[in-house]
């Protein structure tokens, strides 16, 4: 399962990590930012602005998703 979130800082995706199919990776524009045990944890990093992507993490004016349910499921 892949999840997509389009923001003014870029397009985030949460998708299976090919290096370890038991975890997911959080990416922006195809660049891997981090790995997580669950998609919910990855979405939480975006919600809490702890992604490692400075344009998102420092932004105050961008709308922030509340949870994984706010992401597009693909």
C-alpha positions as CSV (number, residue, x, y, z in Angstrom):
1,X,0.0,0.0,0.0
2,X,1.2,3.5,-0.9
3,X,0.0,6.8,0.6
4,X,0.5,10.2,-1.0
5,X,0.3,13.7,0.5
6,X,0.7,16.8,-1.7
7,X,2.0,19.8,0.2
8,X,3.5,23.2,-0.8
9,X,6.9,21.8,0.4
10,X,6.6,18.8,-1.9
11,X,4.9,15.5,-2.4
12,X,5.3,13.0,0.5
13,X,4.9,9.3,0.0
14,X,4.7,6.4,2.4
15,X,5.4,3.1,0.8
16,X,6.9,-0.3,1.4
17,X,10.7,-0.3,1.9
18,X,12.3,-2.6,-0.6
19,X,15.3,-3.1,1.7
20,X,13.0,-4.6,4.3
21,X,9.4,-5.4,3.4
22,X,8.4,-5.4,7.1
23,X,8.8,-1.6,7.3
24,X,7.8,1.5,5.3
25,X,9.7,4.4,4.1
26,X,8.8,8.1,4.1
27,X,9.9,9.9,0.9
28,X,9.5,13.3,-0.6
29,X,9.9,13.7,-4.3
30,X,11.3,10.2,-4.5
31,X,14.0,10.9,-1.9
32,X,13.9,8.6,1.1
33,X,13.8,10.5,4.4
34,X,13.3,7.8,7.0
35,X,12.0,4.3,7.7
36,X,9.3,3.4,10.1
37,X,7.6,0.3,11.5
38,X,4.1,1.4,10.4
39,X,2.5,3.9,7.9
40,X,0.8,5.5,10.9
41,X,4.2,6.3,12.5
42,X,5.5,7.8,9.2
43,X,2.4,9.9,8.9
44,X,2.9,11.0,12.5
45,X,6.4,12.3,11.6
46,X,4.8,14.5,8.9
47,X,2.1,15.7,11.3
48,X,4.7,16.5,14.0
49,X,7.1,18.1,11.4
50,X,9.9,15.7,12.2
51,X,10.6,14.4,8.7
52,X,14.1,15.6,8.2
53,X,13.0,17.7,5.3
54,X,13.7,21.3,6.4
55,X,11.2,23.0,4.1
56,X,8.4,21.1,5.8
57,X,9.7,20.8,9.3
58,X,10.3,24.5,9.6
59,X,7.1,25.6,7.8
60,X,4.4,27.1,10.0
61,X,1.9,28.2,7.3
62,X,1.5,24.9,5.5
63,X,-1.7,22.9,6.3
64,X,-0.7,19.8,8.3
65,X,-2.5,16.5,8.1
66,X,-3.9,15.2,11.3
67,X,-3.4,11.5,10.6
68,X,-2.9,8.9,7.9
69,X,-6.6,9.1,7.0
70,X,-5.8,12.5,5.5
71,X,-3.4,10.9,3.0
72,X,-4.5,9.7,-0.5
73,X,-4.4,5.9,-0.6
74,X,-3.0,4.3,-3.8
